[in-house]
């Protein structure tokens, strides 16, 4: 009897321990509350200094600019909850007789995937997109000061970054993240939402003449968003960077590469749409109207915001975005 009683007591204690353990599993419930908490959302771009080479009889001249976009969510403690990164690295060309060369297409580094060929031709252990992914994971949980401290010699990462699997230069990542964190505002975004950044590049070419320099212009529209499980945008931020690579009839670059490039949003009122184009709103205000129109929409629905004339549909124009939106839509509909 005593032996049977002991067995019964042991069983009761085991079951109690299991129940306590199950009670301990309420951590996911508190975790759910954490993922339901709203976060600050921000997205911004970092533009590298443009680089150019003159054309020769044997080789075309080039103009190159890298535009890195970051989207972040930030908690109440000022720490990054999630981050997404990409870089539009665009190179355009012109000839020794002043002719602009049109590109077939433009893809971001992330979009190129394994075709970026860091492993095959650069001797790297991981491709660019894999290294970007590694850096995104590493900065989660860090403050801005901690992120900035990750940069070491020659703009590469410190030992912590290298150990995480990111051996490329990271200063452009950090620059974009810093701007995104500084721009972060209260939102309805939670940790359950997914961050996505996209870019779309449009090109305009003009050959040089005796009276006027030629140009190979790139307009890079960037879109950062938080997307819900239903594929709909919860928060969004658009921007655009324009660089005009100019050259003369002999294929010599005439662009002042020492002049800093600011995005249209960064230019603010200095962009001058109201003062010089008689617009009712500045570019950054019209971009904000487009972003607001994207909230609650899927990528497919965003694709329907542009009309045949390249401007927004009636509802979008009524909302305050009367400029051409082709670039906006190309970038945003990729989410």
FENPE-V233685 format. One record per run of one state. SS is the DSSP state (helix for helix, strand for strand, loop for the rest). FROM is the first residue (numbers start at 1). TO is the last residue. Records with the same first field share a line. If there is no record, write none. Layout:
SS->FROM-TO ; FROM-TO
//
This chain:
loop->1-1 ; 25-26 ; 37-39 ; 48-50 ; 54-60 ; 75-79 ; 95-99 ; 102-108 ; 117-117 ; 123-127 ; 140-143 ; 149-150 ; 152-152 ; 158-158 ; 165-168 ; 170-170 ; 184-184 ; 187-193 ; 207-213 ; 228-232 ; 248-252 ; 254-263 ; 272-272 ; 278-282 ; 296-298 ; 304-305 ; 307-310 ; 313-313 ; 319-323 ; 325-325 ; 333-335
helix->2-24 ; 27-36 ; 109-116 ; 118-122 ; 128-139 ; 144-148 ; 153-155 ; 159-164 ; 171-183 ; 264-271 ; 273-277 ; 283-294 ; 299-303 ; 314-318 ; 326-332
strand->40-47 ; 51-53 ; 61-74 ; 80-94 ; 100-101 ; 151-151 ; 156-157 ; 169-169 ; 185-186 ; 194-206 ; 214-227 ; 233-247 ; 253-253 ; 295-295 ; 306-306 ; 311-312 ; 324-324
//
